Amino acid sequence: MKIFFNIAGGLALILGIIGIALPLLPTTPFLLLAAACFLRGSARMHRWMTQNPVFGRYLLDYQEKKGVTLRVKIVAIAMMWLSLLYSMFVFTPVLRIPLGLIGLGVTVYLIVGLKTVQRTTPQGSTEVNKKTRP
């Protein structure tokens, strides 16, 4: 069974990486799927994913049901709607209503259903305050 989870995790990780470059292929769900598969198949790969400096903290926060930061929610919603609007108006008009409903559902989930985590720095300031200039 571990082989199945490792293969599925590897495929999900590859699709997640490809999704960084392709706007219509989502990155986050594939990374979450890969982490879940590696949790059951390979402790080493799961550790690599959750300790990754780019996305590791986000995966752990989501897995521990803590939520995601406000910045992640804003970027996710913006990127999703950009790619959805592109698809809705470039491709066949038949897709407009289904894609709009899917986008609306995901947006509501991200805003209402997913907790917002406020990240603090070692100095005790929040992530938002960290980027302000003197």
N, C-alpha and C positions, 0 to 999 in steps of 0.2 A: 504494500500500500504506500510505503514511503516513496517508492519510485514514481508512482502516479502523481503524488503531490509535488515532487521535485520537477517532473516534466511540466506539469500544469503551472507551477510557480515560475519556471524558466520561460515558458511561452508568455505568461502574463507580464513578466518583467521586460521581455523583448517588445511586446506590444506597447507597454507603457513608455519605453524609450522611443519607439517609433512615433508615439503620440505626441512627443515633445515637438516634433517637426511638422506633423500633419494636423491641421487645425480641427478636423472632424473626428479624429480618433482620440478619445479621452485618455489622459495620462493617469490621473489620480485613482480611478476605479481599478485599473490594471495593477498599479503599485500596491493598492490595498489587497487585491486578490493574491498577488505574488507573496506578500508578507504573510497572509493567512495560510497559503499553501506551504511556504517554507517553515512556518511555525509547526506544522505537522510532519514535514518531510526532512528538513535540514536545519539543525540548530545553528550551524555555521553561517548559512545564507541568511537566515532570519536575523541573526546578530549583525551581520554586515548591513542589511537593509535598515534596521532600527538604529544603528550607530552611524549611519551615513550622515555627514555634516550638512548635506543639502535637504534631504527629506526625512531623515530618521526621526526627529522629534515629532513631526506631524503624524507619522505612522503610529508612534507610540501613544500620542495623545488620542488619536482616533480609536486605537485598539483598546485603550483603557477607558473609553467612553467619556473622556474629558472634553472632547470637542476640538475645534480648530480656532485659530486666531481670526480676528476681524479682517485683517489684510488678506488671508487665504480665502475667506468667503467673498470678498470684493473682487479679487482677481479671478476666482473661479466663475462667479456670475458674469463678469464682464467678458471673459474669454468665451464662455459658453454662448452668450447672446450674440457676440460677434460672429462666431461660426454658424450659429443657427440662422441669423438674419441673412448671412451670405448664402446659405443653403436654400433658405425660403425664397429668395428672390433671383437666384441664378438658375436653380433647377426647376422642375415642373411645379406649377402652382398647386397641384394636388397635395404637395407636402407641407404647405403653409400651415394649415390648421393642426395636423398631428404634431409637427415640430414645435409650433407655438404652445400647444398644450403640454408637451413634454418639458419644454423650457420653463413654463410657468410652474409645473409640478416640482421640478428640481430647484427652482428659485425659492419656492415656499419651503421646501425641505431644508435648504441651506440656511434660510433666515429663521424659521420657526423651530424646525425639528432638530437642528444640530447646535449644540452648546457652543458659546463663544468663550475661548480661553484668552485670558490676558497674561501674556508672557512678561516675566520680570527679568531684568538684567542682574548680574552679580552686585551692582551698586544699589539695587533696590528700586530703580525706576522702571516704569512700564515700557513695553516695546514702542509704543507711540511716542513717549517722551524722549526716548533714546535718539531719535532722528531729528529733534529740534536743534536749531543752531543758536549759539549765544548772541 
